[in-house]
Amino acid sequence: MGIVDDLQRARTAFERRDWAAAYGRLTTADGEPGSALGPEDLMTLATAAFLLGDTDGCIRALQRGYRLRIDAGEVLGAVRFAFWLALVLNIRGEVAVGSGWAARAHRLLADQPDDVLERGYLRVHDFFRCLDSGDFPGALAVSEDMIGIARRHADPDLLAQSLVCKGRLLMYSGRVPEGLALLDEAMVAVAAGELSPIFAGNVYCAMIEACQEVLDFARASAWTTALTRWCDSQPDLVPFTGQCAVHRGQILRLHAAYPEALAEFDAACRRYAAAGSQVAAGLALTERGDVLRIRGELPAAEAAYDEAAGYGHEPQPGRALLLLGRGRTAAAVAAVRRLLAETGDPVHRSRLLAGAVEVLLAGDAVDEASSAAEELSAIADSFGCAGLRASAAYCLALVALQDRDPDRSLRQARVAGQLWNELQAPYEVARAKVLVGRSFRLLGDEDSATTELKAACHTFTELGVVPARQEVERLLHTESTGGLTGREVEVLRLVAAGNSNAEIAERLVLSDKTVARHLTNIFAKLDVPSRTAAVAYARDHDLL
């Protein structure tokens, strides 16, 4: 009776998500002479081991369960164990071995009826194989097949996973509202407690990651809170806690709670490193680098980006913006041009375009920046996510300022500020205020410009974001320079030194056309008719 009682207590502990107790009691029962666990209890043991972070123990239990099912001639049961072995091994990065188990499961199903639930589970592996080979139509067909099988067999785990697969695929093809609707449907099953723990964790993280990719911060925040509660209800849980920390950090970053965000990213890095999840650790390090860059801690940001790259995650566009912040504009421009050339799907392009606009404008690639801003705006309109719309409006305002169109820039900057304010993103609100102030200045309303710029400067000071504060301080002092930008002052000084347009272009690594545009802007801002008059103004106002 002791062994029977231990097994019952283990199953009860598993039901209440006490993974350590379930694992301990099952291990104890399994060690008793003549009382080896059966297949069902081995699956429970494997699940508890996985949730405790003991991947080796999980794999051992799954292999034993598979052998028991095979020896008993229970082919469909063996296929279930093979499915999980393939999944766990793929998660751990042992893709070749995982693929071998998936192939074995397919072979076992060769003589089984066509419409069995296990075929639906194996289609999960088929889906990711199609994705890896770039066969997106094939992946879509597989996901629809999975959904059909799951619905016919009323299996909530497979249905939720299938909806996630199809939803993410639709998003990457540009059909974001449709994709998010499928993810919402999958989350209904999670919220209702209908899913087994591993599938529930996978769906949670897939949903939040998808929301972050398209800057749907409202959904991301709501589901991150739910994921946090779910993780906290399982004190011994190891998987998914790293993702949870990253997502919490992302929301804290949005709200400009930078020290707290850094603490979450650090915690995520530790958890990922312990679990051997290298690419995931790279994401956490990239997020950490982004916060450090915003705060002006450039050496630390660079170190985080370097470490992220070492884990196989490209830390962009943050690294390009870091190069820009260090004055390496040409290198930054080269990086964003490469990234945009390499990235095709609209979801991943939307994550690059805002940073690309800033870099391209700094590199005087105005036409490219304008195209990027228009593309981002079109994507934002299609996706309908507030964060993306705010980012697009900000970029359109930047381009309009470069074109000296203050009416257009003011309109877009106000849209950006309003949207960021609704999302409670004070850093982004202050950045939008800077553009409002610059627009006022171009309209000749210097008092209003100063008010907006001072408000932004106050926010940046409170948040401890040094580069943004320093930029606004420079803008607050440009009234004495006639509103000229730093680059325009640089061009004017070279004109005063007797350099021709071609010589200035060579010195500053610009095109002749860009130099001519800078001179046109200088003449307009200083209200002078010629180079000689501009140089005279510069001498009179101590700009040389």
N, C-alpha and C positions, 0 to 999 in steps of 0.2 A: 504493500500500500504506500510505502514511502516514495517509491519511484513514480507511481501514479499521481500522488499528491504533488510531487515536484513538477511533473509535467503540467498539471492543471494550474499550479501557481505560476509557472513560466508563461503559459498561454494568457492567464489573467493579466500578468505584468505587461505582456506585449500589447494587449488590448488597451491598457491605460497609458501606453507609450513610455513605459519605464524600461528602456532598452537594456540598461545595465543589469537590472534584476532578471529580465527575461533571458539574456545571454548567460548570466551566471547560473541560473537554475537549469537551463537546457544543457549547458556544458557539464554540470554536475551529474545530471541524469544520464548523459551520454557516456560518462566515465564509469558508471556502475557495471559490474560484471554481468554479461548477458542481457544488457538493456540498451543496446545501441538504438539511436533515434531512427524513426521511420521517415519516409520522404517528406511528409507534411511538416513534421517538427524540424527536419533539416532545412526546409525552406524558411521556416520561422527563425531558426538560428542564423541562417545566412543573412536574412534581412536585418536582424538585430546587430549582427557583426558589421554590416555595411554602415548602418546608422551610427554606430560607435566609432567609425573610422578604421575598423580592422578589416581592410580589404582582403588580406591573405586568408584570414579566418572565414570570410564570406565565400571566397573562391573554393576553399577546401570543402565547406559544407555543400555548396552547389555541385561540386564534382561527385561527392558521395551520393547525393540525392539522385543525380543523373544515373549513376551506376545501378542504384537500387531499382529505379524505374525500368531501365533496360533489362536487368536480370528478371524482372517480373513480367516482361513483355508489355509494359504500359507505355506505348510509343508516345502518345500525346503528352503524358506526364513528363517523359524524358525530354520532349521538345521544349516544354516550359523551362526546365532546368538549363537546357542549352541556350535558350533565348537569354536568360539572365546572365549566364556565363559570358556570352558575347557582349552584352551591355556593360557589365562591370569591367571586363577587360578593356573594352573600348574607352570607357571613362578613365581608366588608369593609364591609357596611352599605349596599351599593347594591342594595337589595331590588327596586326597579322594574326595573332592568336585568337582574338575576338572574331575576326572574319572566318577563321577555321571552324569555330563553334557554330556560327550562323550557317555556314555551308553544311555542316553535319546535320543541323536541325532541318534544313531544307531537304536533305537526302532522306531523312527519316519520314518526312511527310509525303514522299513520292507515292506511297501505296495507300494513303489515307484519303477519306472523302474530300471533295473540293471545298465544301463550305464548313470548315471547322474553325473555331476561334483562334487556334494556335497559328493558322496561316496569317491572320490579321496581325498578331504580334511580330511574326517574322518580317512582315512588310515594313515594320519600323526600320529594320536594318536595310531593307531594300531602298527605302526613302532616302536615308543618309548616303547610301552608295550612289544613288542618282545625283544627289547634291554634290558630292565630292567629285564626280566626273563632269559636272556642268550640265547634266541632262535635266533641265528645269521642267520641261513639259512632262518628262517621264516621272519626275518627283511629284508633280501635281496629280498625275493619274494614280500613282501609288497612294497618295494621301486620301484621295477620294475613295479608293478601294478600301482602305483601312477604315474610313468612317462608315462605309456601308456594312462591313463585317461587324464592326463594333455595335452598330444599331441593331442589326439582325440578332445578335447574341446578347444584347442588353448588357454589355460589359463597360462599366464606367471608366476604368483605367485606360483601356484601349481607346475609347471614344475621346477622352480628354487629351491623350497624347496625339491622337490623329488630328483633332481640331487645332492643336498647337502647331503641328507640322504644316498643315495647310495654311493656317493663319499667317505664320512667319513667311511662308513662301509667297503668299499673295502680297504681303507687305513689301518684300524685296522686289516684286515685279511692279510696284507702284500703286497697288490697290490697297492702300493703307486702311481706309475706313472698313472695307470688307474684312481685311485681316484682323483688325482689332475686334470686330464683332465676333469672329470665331474664337478669339482668345477670351473675350468676355464670357462666351458660352462655356468654355472649358473651366473658367474660374468659378462658375456657378457650382459645379460638382465639387471643387475644392472647398468652397465656403460651406457647402452642405455636409461636408465630412464624408463624402461618398468614395473617396479615393484611398488607395493604400498609401503608406507614408512616402515611399520613394517616388511614386508618380506624382503625389501631391507636391513634394518639394520641387520636382522638375518643372511642373506647370507653373508654380509660383514664380520661380526664377526666370523662366522663359517669358512670362507675361511682363514682369518688371523690366527685364532687359529690353524687350520690344518697345515698351513705353519710353525708356530712356533714349533709345536709338532715334526716335522721332520727336523727342522733347515734349512728350505728352506728360507733363509733370503732375497734372491733377490725378490721372490714373496711377502714375508711378508712386506718388506719395501715399495714396489710399492703400494700394496693395503692398507697399513696403511696410506700412504699419501693421497690416494683417500678417505678413510674413514674419515680422518681429514677434508678434504674439504667438504665432505657430511655433517658431523656434524656441521661444522662452518656455513654452509648455512642455518642452522635452529637454530637460537640463543636460542630459548626456549626449545630445545630438552633436555630431561632428560635420557631416556633409550639409551643405546649404547655409551654414553659419557664416562662411567666408563671403558668399554672395550677398547674404543679408547685410553684413557689415558694409560692403561696397555700396549697396543701394541706399543704406542709411546715410553714408557719407555723401553720396550724390545729392540727396535731398538737402542735407545740411549745407553743402556747398551752394546750392541754389539760394538758400536763405542767408548766405554769407556768414554762416557760423563756422569760420575756417579752422580754429583750433579743434573743435569737436569733429569736424570732417576729417582732419588729418589723423585724429585718434582712431576713427573708424577704419580709415584706409590702412593704417599701421596694423590694426587688429586683423583685418582681412589678409594682409600680406603674411602675417604669422600663421594664420590658419591654412592658407593655401600652401605655404612652404611645408608645413607639417604633413599636409595631405599629398604633397608631390604634384599639385596642380599648377604647372609652370605658366601656361598661357594665361590662366585666370589671375595668377600673381602679377603677371605683366600688366593686366588691365588695372589692378589696384594701384600699382606703382605709377602708371600713367596718370590716373586720377590724382594721386598724391603730387606728382610733378606739376599738374595743372594748377593746383591750389598754391603751391610754393611759387610758381611763376607769377601768378596774379598778385601775390604778396610782395614780390620783388626779391625773393630769396633765390636768385638765379643759379648760383653754384649748386645748391641743394636740389633745385628743380632739374638741372642737367644730370645730376647723379641719379635721380629717380628715373628719368627718361632712359639713361644708359642701362640701368638695371632692368627696366621693362623690356628694352630691346634684347638684352641678354636672355630673357625668358621667352623670346619669340614673338613679342607683341610690339608692333610699330607704334610709337607714342606720338601720333599725329592727329590733328594739326598742331598740337602743343609744342613739339620740338621746333617747327617752323616759326611759330610765334616767339619762341625763346631766341632763336637766331635773330629775328627782327629786333627784339629788345636789346640785343647785344650789338646792334649796328651792322650785322652781317646780312644786309638786305638781299644781295644777289643770291646768296646761298638759300635764303628763305624762299625767294621767288622760284628758284630751280626746284626746290622740294615740293612746293604746292603744284607747280606745273606737272611734275611727275605723278603726284598723287591723283590729280584730276584725270590724267591720261590713263591711269591704271584702274580707276574705280568707275564701274559702269552702272550699278543699280542705284536707284534714286534714294534709298534709305541711307546707304553708306556715303553717297555724294552729299546728302544733306548735312552730314556731320562734318564735312570738310569745307563746304562752300563759304561759311561765314568767316572762318580763319583765312581762307584763300583771298577773300575780298580785301581784308585788312592788309595782308602781305602784298598783294598785287598793287594796291593803291600806293603803298609805301615805295614800291619799286617803279612807280610811274607807268605801270601797265594798265592805264585807265580803261581802255576798251575791254581788256580781258576781265577786269574787275567788274565792269558794268554788266557784262554777259553773265558772270558768276552770280551777281546779285539778282538779276532777272530770273535766272534759273532757280535760285533758292526761293524766290517769291512764288514762282509757278509751282514748285514742289510743295511749299507751305500751303498754298491755296488748295492743292489736291489732297494733301494729308489732313488739313483742318486742325492741326494741333497748335495750341496757343503759343507754346514756347518757340516753335518753328516760325510761326507768323511774326512773333516779336523779333526774332533774330533776322528774318528777312527784311522787316521794316527798318531795322537799324542799318543793315547793309545798304539798302536803297538810299537812306539818308546820307550815309558816308559818300556814296557815289554822287549824289546830287550836290553835296558840298564841294566836291572836287570839280564839278561842272559849274560851280558858282550859280546854282539855282536855289536860292534860299527858301522860296515858297514851297518847292517840292521837298527840300530837306526838312523844313520845319514840320510839314504835314506828316512825313514818315517817322521823324524822331518822336513826335507826340504819340503816334500809334504805338511805337515800340515801348515808350515809357508807360503808357496806360496798360499794355498787356503784361509787361514785367511787373508792374505794381500789383495787378490782379494775382500774379503768381507769387507775390511776396519775395521778390528778388531784389534787394536794395542795391547791390553792386551794379546790376544791369540797369536799374532805374536811374542811378547816378550817371552811368555812361550815356544813357539817352538824354539826360539833362545837359550834358556837355555838348551834344549835337544841337540841342535846342538853343543853347547859348551861342554857339557858333553861327547858327542860322540868324538869330537876332542881330548879331554883329554885322553880318553881310547885309542885312536890311537897314542898317544904320541905327538900330536901337541899342546903343551901348549900355544904357542903364539896365535894361532888361537882361542883356547878355551877361553883365556882371553879376546880377542876382542869381541867374541860373548856374553860372560857373562857380560862384561861391557856395551855393547849396551843394553842388556835386563835390566840391573840394572838402566840405565839412563831412559828407558821408564817407568819402575815401579815407579821410583822416581817422574817423571813428572805426572803420573796418580794418585799418592797418594795411591798406593796399598802396604801397609806395609808388610804383610806376604811374598808376592812374592819377594819384595826387600830384606828382611832379608835372605831369602833362598839363593838368588844369592850372597849376601855378604858372607855368609858362604862358598859357593862354591868357591868364589874368594880367600878365605883364606885356602882352603884345600890343596893347593900345599905343604904347610909346614907339612901336615899330610900324605904326600905320596898319596893323592887322596882318603883316606879312608872316608867313610860316617860317620855321627854321630853315627849310630848304630854299625858300625864296630869298631870305636874308643872305644865305650862302651864295646864291647866284648873283645877287646884287653886289656883294663884296668882290666877286671875281670880275664883274663888269667894271667896277671902279678901279680894279687893278689893271685894266686895259685888255682883258681877254675877249676874244671873239666868241660867237656862239659855238663854233666848232671846238675851240679850245676848252670852253666851259664843259661841253658835252664830254670831252675826253677826260677832263679832270674828275668829273662827278660820275662817270660811267653812265651817261644818259644819252638818249638820242637827240639829234638836232631839233626834231619836232617838239620834244619835251622841254628843251631849253627855251624855245620860242614861246611855248605856252606859259612857262613860268614868267617870262618877261612881260607877256601880255597881262598876266595877273598882277604883276608888280605895278605896271603903268596904271591899271584900273584902280587898284587899292590906294595908290599914292596920288591918284588924279594928276598924273604928269604925262606930257606928250612924247618924251624921248628918253633915250639912255642917259643923255647928259643931264636932263632934269632930274632923273631918278637918282643919279649919283650925287647931285647937289643936295637933294632931300636927305640922302643917307648921311652926308657930311654934316648937315645942319642938325640932325637928330642923333649924332654919335653912334651910328650903326656900323661904322667901319673900324 
